[in-house]
Amino acid sequence: MNTNKLLKYALIFSGSIGIILLFRVIPHPPNFTPVIALSFYIPVLLGFWSIPFIILSFAITDYLIGFHSLLIWTWSSLAFIGILSKFTNGIKSRLTLSAIGSCMFFIITNFGVWLTSSFYEKSINGLLNCYIMGIPFFTNTLLSTILFVIAIEFFIFSKYFQSSFIAFKK
């Protein structure tokens, strides 16, 4: 691989990690960030080796903003979203799988809230109540993921990576 291509991917990777870090620390509506879209697209563009770096960016920002009891649920759901990227084979699958990633983030992290917090009784009713109370956060997660995926797909991915990234990932 030539040096220019390697530099291009290094800049994209570090820029993506920088965006994750930035959007975790600047004020924003709850769960309205590019985190899920980037957790999905960074491995699409750069391969599975990038997933630990995505989690590391969360570890750094969690250190800055404060660790919490849901780290394992949050980080594992983001790793799962990165793994979903393996199943992409075109724009429709990328859009669908990133939306599925938002749903999985909601399911996994709210399960963690129910399991580890004292807010909800440990019953099916408590679990359902936890998911119902999480719907406003899920709405923001899904909307932001869709918006950022569209931005990534049409303003970055389609212009610069239509086929060139496939050779890099192999």
C-alpha positions in Angstrom: 0.0 0.0 0.0 1.4 3.4 -0.9 2.2 6.0 1.7 -0.5 8.5 0.5 -3.3 5.9 0.9 -2.0 4.9 4.3 -1.9 8.5 5.4 -5.4 9.0 4.1 -6.8 6.1 6.2 -4.8 7.2 9.2 -6.3 10.7 9.0 -9.8 9.3 8.5 -9.4 7.0 11.5 -7.9 9.6 13.8 -10.5 12.1 12.6 -13.4 9.6 13.3 -12.0 8.9 16.8 -11.7 12.6 17.4 -15.3 13.2 16.4 -16.4 10.4 18.8 -14.4 12.1 21.6 -15.7 15.6 20.7 -19.4 14.5 20.6 -19.1 12.8 23.9 -17.8 15.9 25.8 -19.7 18.8 24.1 -23.2 19.5 25.2 -25.8 17.8 23.1 -29.4 16.4 23.4 -29.3 13.0 25.2 -28.1 10.2 22.9 -28.0 12.5 19.9 -24.5 11.8 18.7 -22.7 10.2 15.7 -21.3 7.5 17.9 -23.4 4.6 16.6 -22.9 5.6 13.0 -19.2 5.9 13.5 -19.0 2.7 15.5 -20.6 1.0 12.4 -18.7 2.8 9.6 -15.2 2.9 11.0 -15.0 -0.9 10.8 -16.7 -0.9 7.4 -14.0 1.4 6.1 -11.0 0.2 8.0 -11.7 -3.3 9.2 -12.3 -5.1 12.5 -8.9 -4.0 13.9 -10.4 -0.6 14.4 -13.1 -1.8 17.0 -10.7 -1.8 20.0 -9.7 1.8 19.1 -13.4 2.8 19.1 -13.8 1.3 22.5 -10.6 3.0 23.6 -12.1 6.4 22.6 -15.0 5.7 24.8 -12.7 4.7 27.7 -10.9 8.0 27.4 -14.0 10.0 27.3 -15.6 8.0 30.1 -12.5 8.7 32.1 -13.0 12.5 31.4 -16.7 12.6 32.0 -16.9 10.0 34.6 -17.1 6.2 34.7 -20.5 4.7 35.3 -21.9 1.3 36.0 -23.1 0.7 32.5 -19.6 0.7 30.8 -19.7 -3.0 30.0 -23.1 -2.7 28.4 -22.3 0.4 26.4 -18.9 -0.8 25.2 -20.1 -4.3 24.3 -23.0 -2.9 22.4 -20.6 -0.7 20.4 -18.3 -3.6 19.7 -21.4 -5.6 18.5 -22.3 -2.7 16.2 -18.8 -2.8 14.8 -19.1 -6.5 14.2 -22.4 -6.0 12.4 -20.4 -4.1 9.7 -19.0 -7.5 8.5 -22.4 -8.2 7.0 -22.6 -5.2 4.7 -22.7 -5.6 1.0 -24.1 -2.4 -0.3 -25.8 0.9 0.7 -29.1 -0.8 1.6 -27.5 -3.2 4.0 -25.3 -0.4 5.5 -28.4 1.7 6.2 -30.4 -1.2 7.5 -27.6 -2.6 9.7 -26.8 0.8 11.2 -30.5 1.1 12.2 -30.4 -2.4 13.6 -27.2 -1.3 15.5 -29.3 1.5 17.1 -31.9 -1.0 18.1 -29.3 -3.3 19.6 -27.7 -0.4 21.5 -31.1 0.4 23.0 -31.9 -3.3 23.9 -28.4 -4.0 25.4 -27.9 -0.8 27.3 -31.5 -0.7 28.7 -31.2 -4.3 29.8 -28.0 -3.2 31.6 -29.9 -0.4 33.3 -32.6 -2.7 34.4 -30.2 -5.4 35.6 -27.7 -3.1 37.5 -29.8 -0.2 38.8 -32.4 0.0 41.6 -34.8 2.1 39.4 -36.8 -0.8 38.2 -38.1 -3.9 40.0 -36.4 -7.1 38.9 -39.4 -8.6 37.0 -40.7 -8.7 33.5 -42.9 -5.6 34.4 -39.7 -3.8 35.6 -37.9 -4.7 32.4 -40.7 -3.6 30.2 -41.0 -0.4 32.2 -37.3 0.2 31.7 -37.6 -0.2 28.0 -40.7 2.1 27.9 -38.9 4.8 29.9 -35.9 4.5 27.5 -38.0 5.3 24.4 -37.2 9.0 24.3 -33.5 8.2 24.4 -34.0 5.6 21.7 -35.7 8.2 19.5 -32.7 10.5 19.7 -30.4 7.5 19.1 -32.2 6.4 16.1 -32.7 9.9 14.6 -29.0 10.8 15.1 -27.8 7.5 13.7 -30.0 7.9 10.6 -28.8 11.5 10.1 -25.2 10.8 10.6 -25.3 7.6 8.5 -26.8 9.6 5.6 -24.1 12.2 6.0 -21.4 9.6 6.1 -22.8 7.6 3.3 -23.5 10.4 0.8 -20.9 13.0 1.7 -17.9 10.8 2.6 -18.4 7.2 1.7 -19.8 7.5 -1.8 -17.3 10.1 -2.8 -14.1 8.6 -1.5 -14.5 4.9 -0.7 -16.8 3.3 -3.2 -14.4 0.5 -3.9 -11.0 1.6 -2.7 -11.6 0.6 0.9 -12.3 -3.0 0.0 -8.7 -3.5 -1.1 -7.5 -1.9 2.2 -9.6 -4.2 4.4 -8.4 -7.5 2.9 
